[in-house]
């Protein structure tokens, strides 16, 4: 019998996950289908009950349900518990188990796409939201030497560092303070939505003090090259957009569901082609 997978979120019509996962199922000859389910906040608990009732084998979880879904699951992975968010659910014989592949997907993409070892690096995270939290944990697990966080509201960056129990040196900065210290970092990562289509002219941080050959990463993938990444590239940085994180977190979820790690290069091409292969 065909297995059913999906993604739940609100809104969800824009999701590229069905295209990416269904292509992988077809390529591997797996009799399964992946569908996008629009779930309103107030319907989340009933939707999770429905997963069990319908025998859905697994789902991804996206905004705004990543934290809210946790109380409705039977079990959550240790890392997902520490992060405080779930983006992948596996149905194991009627028990729903939550995982988080966002941070590990980002780190794997960053390491492989930029040929960089995270261990021993000085890193700056821009933003202190849910994405930053998962990436922060994953970078710490990869033995980064220092992970500083800057945010429009410095207090929020301080709170994230305080709440995340990891053995890595970290300092919270305002955006202006971070801009003045950019030359201290080998890797700079934007985890915010600043620069996301249609607001493509705004940038999260000035790169005036950035040193050449710094790795500059943006988790945004629409546009494929944000104005911020374009400026970084022109200043001699090694740049990475958000396609890799999106694909790798999906590939890691796919592996948890099927036991098979899919062709990530194929998945990237499917996503880029759907986006038109354009920078805006």
Number of C-alpha atoms within 10 A of each C-alpha: 5 8 13 17 25 22 22 25 21 15 15 16 10 7 15 16 21 16 16 22 25 19 17 22 17 12 12 12 9 13 12 16 16 22 17 21 17 16 20 14 15 8 10 18 15 11 19 19 13 12 20 17 10 9 15 18 21 27 27 26 24 19 15 15 19 21 18 15 20 19 10 16 17 12 16 22 12 12 19 23 16 17 24 18 27 28 24 29 29 24 20 13 9 14 13 22 19 29 24 28 26 28 25 23 23 25 24 20 23 25 12 11 13 14 9 14 14 21 14 11 18 18 24 27 24 25 26 25 14 19 18 24 24 25 22 29 23 22 23 19 17 17 17 20 17 20 24 22 28 26 24 16 14 17 14 18 25 19 12 19 21 12 11 15 12 14 13 17 13 18 13 25 22 17 19 13 13 22 17 14 13 21 16 15 19 19 24 23 21 26 22 20 14 19 23 21 15 10 12 16 12 13 18 19 18 16 19 13 13 23 17 15 15 21 23 25 24 26 23 23 23 20 21 23 23 26 19 24 23 13 17 24 19 12 16 14 21 17 25 24 24 21 21 25 26 23 28 28 24 25 23 22 27 23 13 17 19 14 10 13 16 20 14 18 11 15 24 18 15 20 20 16 11 13 16 12 13 12 13 16
